[in-house]
Amino acid sequence: MADDFETALKQAADNLAAADAHAAFQAIHHHLRAPCALDDADLARGLDLLARVAAAISGDRFAGLLSAVTDDMGDAQVLYNAAYEAIEEGLHGIAATLLERANAAFPNQPSILAELSSALEGEMLYERAAAHLQAADPAVFHDPVCAYLLAFNSLMSGRLQDAREAAARFEPAGDENLQFMKARLERAFARADAVAGAATLDNSDLRGWHFVLQGALLTHLSTAGYDDAMRGRYAWLQDSYVLCRQGLDHLKALLAAVDFGPRRVVALGDRGSSVLATAAAELLGVPLHDWTADTDGPELVVAYDLASAPPEQVQELAAVRPGRLLFAHACGWTEPLPFVADVTTLLHQMNRAPWDGGLRMGDQGVEQAPPDDAPVAELAARVLAATYVEDNGAPFSELLKLAGSAWPATAFAAGQERRERYFPGGPVKSNRFN
């Protein structure tokens, strides 16, 4: 570890000397993120170099705050100030390192613990956040924000009983935001109760936890690295017509199992959604309709990936409308989202749609294929013509079993006001690109 750090420090210094501050940041960043094993002396050296990088990239303010930390590694306020700015810069892992030092220097401070929790959550380190909170003096939990954070991080760590106990002590005291957060916890607990016996809710049950946390269903689990590295999610995916067809077939089977028969399919306004919606309408034998904010349920709104759809249309879908079911084929899993679809085929970190052009073997080796500009109807026909061998990491039949218990408690079927906010990661861990 020490040798790796010294190598990274030298590389970053060389990059900075060559006026490549971004490369310098990439060289040193990993070593400064939580969980950080550096002692105070090495951390100070790393932060000193990071301050020089920050001066080159983002200006003097952040650089000055980092330099102040290196002058006194035991000053909790100085550490807190630099960490707060690091969060503003999107550097949650570095902020967590600073706040862990601040918490050690000045323990049992609700403001420090709350920011530390936020920083660790940004790195999907929910267990670590819960551990810091659990180690605090019980008096800390007179602060309702800390009480909520203990319940939330325990839930996101998969420790349901701990989460329930912490939530029972969490009193919103008339604060509307805290009341909303407690209600979200209680909905998750109710969904966990709904699938008792139908879901294991262990550290590999991606479908079960997707339902508990999001009130939604996930149909496809990647077989790549299923038992260890990924557990059902994708890191990098070059999507295929085969996966798109499988997703639509699974959707059709799921709709039949829960007795939801749409009268029409509504396509979101981007090209990928038009392709899938066209294929879905033909597969289900119902009319295809262009996007409209007005509902005429029961109906199915189809998206390829909500992140690629027109934002104003997606915003309309945050609220649950009676009879309007939302399906998305693909969904990113490494960033927070306002909500996810009621039914999703797969989770990815990075993805390229089949018609967007992917990597292929050419005369000169691997090359980037250009996007396919074929008409939407032709691309939809390719989806419908694709055949596949079932390849879920866990059989699709298990989802149908889960749906028997889960469907009435989904955000859609339960008639919630809004779909649940998505927090990345959770009790099931997957590898990701940093």
Long-range contacts (C-beta under 8 A, 24 or more apart in sequence): 1-37, 2-42, 4-31, 5-31, 5-38, 5-42, 5-46, 9-45, 9-46, 9-49, 12-49, 12-53, 13-49, 16-49, 16-52, 16-53, 16-56, 19-56, 21-53, 21-56, 21-57, 22-57, 24-49, 24-53, 24-56, 25-50, 25-53, 25-57, 28-53, 29-91, 29-93, 29-94, 30-434, 32-93, 32-94, 32-97, 33-93, 33-94, 33-96, 33-97, 33-123, 34-93, 34-94, 34-96, 34-97, 34-100, 34-119, 34-120, 34-123, 34-125, 34-128, 35-125, 35-128, 36-97, 36-100, 40-73, 40-101, 43-73, 43-97, 43-101, 44-69, 44-70, 44-73, 50-94, 54-89, 58-89, 61-85, 62-86, 62-89, 69-98, 73-101, 74-101, 74-105, 75-105, 76-102, 76-103, 76-105, 76-106, 76-109, 76-112, 77-102, 79-105, 80-111, 80-112, 80-115, 83-115, 83-119, 84-115, 86-119, 87-115, 87-118, 87-119, 87-122, 92-118, 92-119, 92-120, 92-121, 92-122, 92-123, 93-119, 93-122, 93-123, 95-119, 95-122, 96-120, 96-122, 96-123, 96-125, 96-128, 100-132, 103-132, 107-136, 107-137, 108-136, 108-137, 108-139, 108-140, 110-140, 110-143, 110-145, 110-146, 113-140, 113-146, 113-149, 114-143, 114-145, 114-146, 114-149, 117-149, 117-153, 120-153, 121-153, 121-156, 121-423, 124-424, 124-425, 124-426, 124-429, 126-153, 126-156, 126-157, 126-425, 126-426, 127-153, 127-157, 129-153, 130-154, 130-157, 130-159, 130-162, 141-166, 141-169, 144-170, 144-171, 144-172, 144-173, 144-175, 144-178, 145-178, 147-171, 148-178, 148-181, 148-182, 148-185, 151-185, 152-181, 152-185, 155-185, 155-188, 155-213, 156-213, 156-423, 156-425, 156-426, 156-427, 157-427, 158-201, 158-202, 158-203, 158-209, 158-426, 158-427, 158-428, 160-189, 160-192, 160-201, 163-189, 164-189, 184-420, 184-421, 187-215, 187-416, 187-420, 188-212, 188-213, 190-409, 191-215, 191-406, 191-409, 194-405, 194-406, 194-408, 194-409, 195-402, 195-405, 195-406, 195-409, 197-405, 198-401, 198-402, 198-404, 198-405, 198-406, 199-402, 199-405, 199-406, 201-427, 202-427, 203-231, 203-427, 203-428, 203-429, 204-231, 204-232, 204-428, 205-427, 205-428, 206-231, 206-232, 206-233, 206-347, 206-428, 207-232, 207-394, 207-398, 207-399, 207-402, 208-402, 209-426, 209-427, 209-428, 210-344, 211-402, 211-406, 211-409, 211-410, 213-420, 213-422, 213-423, 213-426, 214-339, 214-340, 214-411, 214-419, 214-420, 214-422, 215-409, 215-410, 215-411, 215-412, 215-414, 215-416, 215-419, 215-420, 216-340, 216-341, 216-342, 216-343, 216-344, 216-410, 216-411, 216-412, 216-419, 216-420, 217-254, 217-342, 217-343, 217-344, 217-399, 217-402, 217-403, 217-406, 217-407, 217-410, 218-343, 218-344, 218-345, 218-346, 218-347, 218-399, 219-247, 219-250, 219-251, 219-254, 219-343, 219-344, 219-345, 219-346, 219-396, 219-399, 220-246, 220-247, 220-250, 220-345, 220-346, 220-392, 220-396, 221-392, 221-393, 221-394, 222-346, 222-393, 223-391, 223-392, 223-393, 225-431, 226-393, 229-430, 229-431, 230-430, 230-431, 231-393, 231-428, 231-429, 231-430, 232-347, 232-393, 232-394, 232-428, 232-430, 233-333, 233-347, 233-348, 233-349, 233-430, 234-346, 234-347, 234-348, 234-349, 234-351, 235-348, 235-349, 235-350, 235-430, 235-431, 235-432, 235-433, 236-348, 236-349, 236-350, 236-351, 236-433, 237-330, 237-346, 237-348, 237-350, 237-351, 237-352, 238-351, 238-352, 238-358, 238-359, 239-330, 239-351, 239-352, 239-353, 239-354, 240-354, 240-386, 241-354, 241-382, 241-383, 241-385, 241-386, 242-386, 242-387, 242-388, 243-329, 243-345, 243-346, 243-388, 244-276, 244-279, 244-329, 244-345, 244-354, 244-383, 244-386, 245-279, 245-383, 245-384, 245-386, 245-387, 245-388, 246-345, 246-388, 246-390, 246-391, 247-329, 247-345, 247-346, 248-276, 248-279, 248-280, 248-283, 248-383, 249-283, 250-345, 250-396, 250-399, 251-280, 251-327, 251-343, 251-345, 252-283, 252-284, 253-396, 253-400, 254-343, 254-399, 254-400, 254-403, 255-284, 255-300, 257-400, 257-403, 257-404, 258-403, 258-407, 258-413, 260-298, 260-325, 261-298, 262-286, 262-297, 262-298, 262-299, 262-300, 262-325, 263-287, 263-296, 263-297, 263-298, 263-299, 264-288, 264-289, 264-296, 264-299, 264-300, 265-289, 265-299, 265-300, 265-301, 265-302, 266-290, 266-291, 266-292, 266-299, 266-300, 266-301, 266-302, 266-324, 267-291, 267-302, 268-301, 268-302, 268-303, 268-306, 268-309, 268-310, 268-313, 268-314, 269-309, 269-310, 269-313, 270-303, 270-304, 270-308, 270-309, 270-310, 271-355, 271-376, 272-303, 272-304, 272-305, 272-308, 272-353, 272-355, 272-356, 273-302, 273-303, 273-304, 273-308, 273-309, 274-376, 275-304, 275-355, 275-376, 275-379, 275-380, 275-383, 276-302, 276-303, 276-304, 276-329, 276-380, 276-383, 277-302, 278-376, 278-377, 278-380, 279-380, 279-381, 279-383, 279-384, 280-327, 282-380, 282-384, 283-384, 295-321, 295-322, 295-323, 295-324, 296-323, 297-321, 297-322, 297-323, 297-324, 298-323, 298-325, 299-323, 299-324, 299-325, 300-325, 300-326, 300-327, 301-325, 301-326, 301-327, 302-327, 302-328, 303-327, 303-328, 303-329, 303-341, 304-328, 304-329, 304-330, 304-353, 305-329, 305-330, 305-331, 305-332, 305-351, 305-353, 306-331, 306-337, 306-340, 306-341, 307-331, 307-332, 308-353, 317-419, 318-418, 318-419, 319-417, 319-418, 319-419, 320-411, 320-412, 320-415, 320-416, 320-417, 320-418, 320-419, 322-415, 325-412, 326-412, 326-419, 333-424, 333-425, 333-430, 334-424, 334-425, 334-432, 335-424, 336-421, 336-422, 336-423, 336-424, 337-421, 337-422, 338-421, 338-422, 339-418, 339-419, 339-420, 339-421, 339-422, 340-419, 340-420, 340-422, 342-410, 342-411, 342-412, 342-419, 349-432, 349-433, 350-433, 354-379, 354-382, 355-379
